[in-house]
């Protein structure tokens, strides 16, 4: 798969490279493309790229010596025996001192696992050797908890040394769709499964049907993604049972903390730490209505699975593992036939619409400067008063309220009227943003009826979005 997106991250790394002294921490969940980003950045630079593994420290030093030997073309280093990391870092600093060099330590947490003092060793190396010798240091890691503890937190010896940090997220729909040879509908359905995780995209090709690729990569016992959630949780040294139960409860439609606890027959206090860990791993996200001024203290927070593949796996794979172990894929295909488009993809489409809206604002196609983009609900996500896409433009005192319809038929005017009624009846919105103008938006995968187009032509504050474009009603 070719390198796509990541313009902001590449620009940030480029700016750091130009500094006299730069120390960048890159972290994020597995498969999200950290190593690919780093290697793309290193293409035209003198670089020492070291991938740490779970091995004894002497072997790690030996392998780093090999990296240094190949980069400096000093074959004698291959035969040397090192017992001190600082000696290796000094050789890197001394190599072509007038030129900028990049030292990458990928999967940094593995070195800390092997030697808990490695953060202190690296602190000493940075302060005494690397910082003032034309070296850009990049630490990368997928074990998010360990990266935060040993590279970012106040208690880490490295605290205060970094000049920048990048938490890498999955690619947005707009970045992927821009380079795909797929129809909008096919691209949305693929994204609903992969969630923009670059590694997963490698198994979904444009010239094959989505069902065939799901069968090969996900439902087959030999498929790369068949056991993926087990591997992801195991990598964080967590007990899978409790986490699996929580994710399954959310996947079944339980979004309130109380409902999750009730589904698991547990007290709410016992779940908060698990949910916090799942949030750190970018599996689960606590969301609050856009109207909440202090989201972290809000009692309206709801929990959602934000990783599309994890949500797909727990909806269509996990409940049928017994059948799949017996090579019975048909039961999953039958389940997908029931509601994959109408419920599963339609739910993912709401998040895609948020991304489409943000991109259209960025392009200037929609005159709106979003301060925050999310959704709105009154008491519960399953209640009547729910707005799929809601954004606030504090700069121009505007609110955007959008409805998302992943329908096979064009969207008709009752959808707009219902949206307008929900907004006008929501006293909480008016109370939170008094005097703000309201812009309405309707996202229609299959376009709009002529009646809807006629209404939009006569309504200044109504925007229609078909696929990834604003519909011109003039």
Secondary structure, DSSP 8 states (H G I E B T S, - for coil): ------HHHHHHHHHHHHSSSEEEEEE--TTSSHHHHHHHHHTTS-EEEEE--SS-HHHHHHHHHHHHHHHHT-THHHH-----HHHHHHHHHHTTTTS-EEEEEETTHHHHHH-TTHHHHHHHHIIIIITTTTEEEEEEES-HHHHIIIIISTTSTTTTT-SEEEE-----HHHHHTT--S-HHHHHHHHHHHTT-HHHHTT--TTS-HHHHHIIIIISTTSTTTTHHHHHHHHTT--HHHHHHHHHHHHTT--SHHHHHHHHT--GGGTHHHHHHHHHTTSEEEE--TT-SSGGG-TT-EEEE--HHHHHHHHHTGGGHHHHHTT--HHHHHHHHHHIIIIIIHHHHHHHHHHHHHHHHHHTSS----SEEEEEESS-TTSS-EEEEEEEETTTTEEEEEEEE--SS-B-HHHHHHHHHHHHH-HHHHHHTTT-EEEEEEEETT-B-HHHHHHHHH-TTEEEEETTEE----
